């Protein structure tokens, strides 16, 4: 299986250089990030914060501002709505942003693999000002424990199918020039 797995939407668009650079940064960190290398008897312990920490140097080199922690000065906030006196009234936190190209990045792990976080990320990121592109990173496989058994979900494939349906149906038009989904 190729690593990382990735899909670029819309399907009739050629992936841009920045997208290939992000994919390459995940590929260079395969030994740390590859979720398919987890034994079938163990759970996936990689968190989204850990993934972001591994990718931070490469992403910063590509021009991204990357969340470095959970305290106020370390988070990346982007405006959605402005209120009185031009002050941002509604802001959302995201994992990384490229100011020059307008690329918003969200990295998901456990919660994202197990729930509808991909839908939430798509909608919330669609509302961000200046977000021209969206990158969503999901585990290829996520193993978790339920009732004493280790189960696996294919988070990347589920999210790819969601994005394929959105783009194929044409009923929900996303405001992005492109969406890059990367499975790590």
N, C-alpha and C positions, 0 to 999 in steps of 0.2 A: 504494500500500500504506500502511495506517495505521502511524504510528510513535508510540511503541514498540508492538510486538506484546505482548499479554499475555493470560493465561488465569488464571481464578480457580477453584479447586476447593474443595469439591465444586461441580459445575455447577448445583446447585439452590439455591445460596446467593448472596445479593446481596453484591457486594464492599463491604467496609467503608471508611469514610473514610480510614483510615490507608493502605489499599491504593491508593486513588485518588491520595493524596498522593505515594506513592512513584512511581507511574506518571507523574504530572505532573513530578516531578523529573527523570526520565529524558527525558521529552519536551522539557523546557526545555534540555537539554544535547545535543540531537540533532546539532548540527554537530560536536561532538567525539566522540560515542559511536556514531553510526550505522554499523554494520558492513556495511550494504547499499551504502554509498557508496564502498566500496573497489573500485578497478578490477579487472576480471577477470584481469588479468595480474600483479597484485601480491598479496602475502600480507597477512593481517591482522596488524598490529603492536600492536594494543591489548591490553594485559595486564589481568588482573583487578585488580591493584594500581592501574593507571592509571584504570580505571573507577571504582574505589572512591574514589580521590583526587578525581576530578571530582564525584562525588555526595556526598562528605563534608559540605560545608556544608549542603546541603538535608536530608540525613539527620539531621545533628545538630540542625537546626532542628525536625525532626519528633520529636525525643526519643531518637534512637538514639545509642548509644556505638559508635564506628566505629574499626576497626583503623587505626592511623596509621603503622605500620612493622613491622619484623620483630623488633625487640629486645623484651625481656621486658615492659617497661612500656607498650609500644605495642600489644601483641596483646590480643585479647579471648578470654579463656578462660572456659568454662562447665563446671560440674561435671556428672558423670554418675553417679559412685559415691562414697560416703563410706566411709572406713576408720576405724581406731582414733581415738578422741578426737574424732570428728566432722570430721576433716580430709578434704578432697577427695582421693580416691585416684586417680580417673580423671577427667581433664578433656580437653575437646576445644577446639581453637581454631576460632573462626568469624570472619567478616568484620565483622559488626555485630550488636548486640542491643538491643532496646527493653525495658528492665526493667519498666516499668509495664504494658505490654500483653503481654509475653512473646513478642516477635517475633524470631526468629532469621533472619539473612540470610547467604547464601552467594553470591558472585559468581564465575563461571567465565569463562574465556577459552579459550586454546589447548588445554590439557590437558583441560579440561572439555568442550570441543566435540568433541574427538577420542576420548575414552575413555568409560568408564562412570562418570565423576565424578558425574553426576547421581544414579545409584543410590547411590553411596557417600555423597553429601551427604544424601540422603533418609534412609538408615539411621542415619548418625551423628547427624544433627539430631534424629531421633526419640528418641534416647537422652538428650538434654539435659534436665536438670531445668528446669522452668518455661518450656519452649518450647511456647507455646500455638498459635503460628502459624509458618509457614515461608515465606520468600521466597527464590526461586532466580532469579538473573539469568544469562542465557546470551546469547551473540551470536546474532543472527538468522541470519547467515551467517558462516562462518569459512573463510578461504582459507589454504591451506598448500602447501608445496612438497614434492613427492614424485617422485623419479627425474627431476628437472629440469623437471617440469610443475607448474603451479599448479592445485590441485584445490580444490573447495568442498564443505563439508558444511553442512547446514541444522540447526544445533545446537538452536535454539529449537523447531522442528517435531518433531525427534526426542524432545526432552524432554517436550514437550506430549503426544506420543503415549504416552510411558511413563507419565506421570501419568494420562492418560485411561484407560489399561489398568488401572492400580492401582485407581482409583476405580470403574471399571465392573465389575471382577471381584469385588470385595468379599471376596476371599480374603486380601488383605493390608490390614489396617486401620491407617491412620496415626493417630498420637495427636494430630493437630492439629485445631483448629477449622476451619482453612482453610490452603490452600497458594496462594501467588501466584507465578506464573512470569512473568517479564518478559524479553522479547527486545529487546536493544539493538542 
